[in-house]
């Protein structure tokens, strides 16, 4: 702990470049850790021409959709197809070299495929992400892409009689459930990991779960230090000397503009989004370790200083500083054609998912500048002034109406959640979806825990969940149609 504090003290004297922070709205699903360094042997990349608009026969424009495949276990004609559904990230070969779907393919002599979602990675209908072009970015078109892909690949004699299993995590888990509902004739079953299938604009429950996760894993003392650190930070906003202390403790590049509601919202995000990231990526014991550092003053000598240094370490700030300037944040989203811009468009036009400050007694209630307006203002600034709160609420309601919210009508699905995953609050985690479509919710597990390889920190119940999913998938494949 002495080294940690000394190291942080050194860094605060050597700031280099300004950095921005993004909200944890978008998941970047990285391959299993022990797979990332492997070569992509056995995994190949291919492309398929895909209609830009599946619902307008007069529009014949196409784009090239990327997919990857691995046939090392394939038993030949008629053996199953396992399709990992891509979400708001770049696809990578590692997911076809390890993880739970990889084991399913191995056990059932399956052919593995990983599809990339339109407007993410290299699967770009248009290179310029204007609001006009992004109108083709929605889940209806993405599900149709998947249906078109399955139809085309099954034209090959090796796959004509192959049963199809889908696997997806996070937003792609939504797609698995919704695909099974909309195109049930194309797939035998699907595994949905950590799917937030209910759209919600004012998503206060997210930070409520973050609060509860630190309480259950770290205890009251840890949470009281975090609470005091946030209280001290907000109190310090009232004076010039206090704002200077905030700049030092949080390693801000310039003084915080305390009269600007959006700058304060962005600063609140720096705090809440970092704690959220720790929870969303948690494994058993990781939050406990963070809390032991707080309790032993491992991050600093005062609660506010501790939070500032915890953020710097967790976010790998290095010798840089935080640029807490809302206009710069807006400009970056406006200028870049990135996965983050594409996903923010989908939050504005389909899902919301805005992680606002709760009003339920959490340590994050104090960050009152994290409002729906803070998030929706970005929709208007970077896409279209028409994307106001009324528009966003209507858009989210439309998705819930079409797909059923927390009442999807699906058969042969496996719905998996972790109890400390903040996203489980928008999924079905306390009941089965239907007979034959079980829900598995695992204590101490977080986002998409079941998708990767076994880790030494995994609990027995985490391992049991992965095994149960593999057994049920094998049962589906063994049944005659």
C-alpha positions, 0 to 999 in steps of 0.5 A, spaced: 500 500 500 505 504 501 508 503 494 501 504 491 500 511 494 507 513 493 506 511 485 500 515 485 503 521 488 509 521 483 504 520 477 500 527 480 506 531 478 507 528 471 501 529 467 501 529 460 495 528 455 488 530 457 483 524 456 476 523 456 471 518 459 466 514 456 459 511 459 459 504 460 453 504 455 457 500 450 460 493 451 466 491 448 466 484 448 473 481 449 475 474 447 477 470 453 483 472 456 488 466 455 486 466 448 487 473 446 495 471 445 494 465 440 494 466 433 488 465 429 490 458 426 483 455 424 479 461 424 478 464 417 475 471 415 470 471 410 464 476 407 457 476 405 453 481 401 448 483 405 442 488 403 442 495 406 434 495 407 431 488 408 424 491 408 424 495 401 424 491 395 426 497 391 432 498 395 437 494 392 443 497 395 448 492 399 454 492 404 459 487 405 458 483 412 464 480 415 464 473 419 469 469 421 469 461 422 472 455 425 471 448 422 476 444 426 470 440 430 466 439 424 463 432 423 461 433 416 454 434 413 448 435 417 452 436 424 450 443 427 452 450 426 454 454 432 453 462 431 456 467 435 452 473 434 456 480 434 453 486 438 456 493 438 463 491 438 469 488 433 468 481 432 475 477 434 477 470 432 479 468 440 471 467 441 472 461 436 478 458 439 475 458 446 469 459 451 463 456 452 460 456 445 467 453 443 466 447 448 459 446 445 462 445 438 467 441 440 462 436 444 457 436 438 462 436 432 459 443 430 461 448 425 463 455 429 461 462 426 461 469 428 457 474 425 459 482 425 453 487 427 452 492 421 455 499 422 460 495 427 467 493 426 468 492 418 461 491 417 459 498 414 453 499 410 456 506 410 463 509 412 460 516 414 455 515 420 450 521 419 443 520 422 441 519 415 445 513 414 444 511 421 437 510 420 439 503 417 442 501 424 436 498 428 435 491 431 430 489 426 435 490 420 440 486 424 436 480 425 434 480 418 441 480 417 442 474 421 436 471 418 439 472 411 445 469 413 443 463 415 438 462 409 444 463 405 449 459 408 444 453 409 444 453 401 451 449 401 450 442 401 454 441 408 449 445 412 442 444 408 440 439 414 444 442 420 441 445 426 443 452 428 444 454 435 445 461 437 449 464 442 450 471 444 452 476 450 449 483 452 445 486 447 447 480 442 443 476 448 437 480 446 438 479 439 438 471 440 432 471 444 428 476 439 431 472 433 428 466 436 421 469 437 421 473 430 424 467 426 423 461 430 423 456 424 431 458 422 434 456 429 433 450 434 435 454 440 439 459 443 443 461 449 442 469 451 448 471 456 446 477 460 441 480 456 437 487 458 431 485 454 427 491 457 429 498 454 429 503 459 430 511 459 431 512 466 435 506 468 436 508 475 437 501 477 443 500 474 447 504 479 443 501 485 446 494 483 453 497 483 451 500 490 449 493 492 455 489 489 460 493 493 456 492 499 455 485 498 462 484 496 466 489 500 461 491 506 459 497 510 466 500 511 468 500 504 461 503 502 461 508 507 468 511 505 466 511 498 459 515 500 464 520 504 468 521 498 463 523 494 460 527 499 466 531 500 467 532 493 460 535 492 461 539 498 468 542 495 464 544 489 462 550 493 469 554 494 475 556 490 479 552 495 475 546 494 475 546 487 482 546 487 482 540 491 478 536 487 482 538 481 488 535 485 485 529 487 481 527 481 487 529 476 483 534 472 487 537 466 483 544 468 479 547 473 472 544 473 466 549 471 462 548 477 456 552 474 455 548 468 450 542 469 453 538 463 460 539 465 458 537 472 454 531 469 460 529 466 464 529 472 459 525 476 460 520 470 467 520 471 466 517 478 459 513 477 462 510 471 468 507 474 465 504 479 460 501 474 466 498 470 469 495 476 462 491 477 460 490 470 467 486 469 467 483 476 469 476 478 469 473 485 474 477 490 475 483 485 471 488 488 473 485 495 480 487 493 478 494 491 474 495 498 480 492 502 484 498 498 479 503 500 479 501 508 487 501 508 487 508 505 491 504 499 488 509 494 490 515 499 489 519 505 482 522 505 476 519 502 476 524 496 483 523 494 482 515 495 476 516 490 480 520 485 486 515 485 482 509 485 479 512 478 486 513 475 488 506 477 482 503 474 481 507 468 489 506 467 490 514 467 497 513 467 501 520 467 495 523 463 489 527 466 482 528 465 479 533 461 472 534 464 469 538 458 462 537 456 463 540 449 469 536 448 466 530 449 460 532 444 465 534 439 468 527 439 462 523 438 460 528 433 466 527 429 468 520 429 465 514 426 466 509 431 463 503 435 461 508 440 457 513 436 453 507 432 451 505 439 449 511 442 445 512 436 442 506 438 441 508 445 437 514 442 433 511 437 431 504 441 434 502 448 435 508 452 439 504 458 441 511 461 445 510 467 442 516 471 443 517 479 438 513 483 433 516 489 433 510 493 439 511 498 445 509 494 452 512 495 450 515 488 444 519 489 448 525 490 450 525 483 444 529 481 447 531 475 446 524 472 439 525 469 436 523 463 437 530 460 444 529 460 444 523 456 439 525 451 442 532 450 448 528 447 443 525 442 440 532 440 447 535 439 450 529 435 445 526 431 438 530 430 435 536 434 428 531 434 431 526 438 429 530 444 426 526 451 419 525 448 422 522 442 427 517 446 421 515 450 417 513 444 422 509 441 424 505 447 416 504 448 416 501 441 422 496 442 418 494 448 412 493 445 414 489 439 419 484 442 415 484 449 419 487 454 420 482 460 415 477 457 418 475 450 415 469 447 420 464 446 422 456 446 428 453 447 432 458 450 437 459 456 437 465 459 443 467 463 444 472 468 449 474 474 446 477 480 452 483 481 451 485 473 448 491 473 444 489 466 441 484 470 436 489 472 433 489 465 433 482 464 428 476 466 432 474 472 427 471 477 423 466 473 424 461 467 421 465 460 417 458 459 417 451 460 423 449 456 426 456 456 430 456 463 433 462 467 439 461 470 441 467 475 448 466 479 450 469 485 457 473 485 457 473 477 457 479 473 456 481 465 457 475 460 461 471 465 458 464 462 461 466 455 469 465 457 473 459 459 473 457 466 477 461 471 480 459 477 476 464 481 470 461 478 465 459 483 462 452 483 455 455 481 458 459 475 461 452 472 455 449 473 451 454 469 456 453 463 455 446 464 448 446 464 447 450 458 452 445 454 447 439 457 441 443 454 444 445 448 446 437 446 439 435 448 436 440 443 441 437 438 439 430 439 432 431 439 429 429 432 425 434 428 
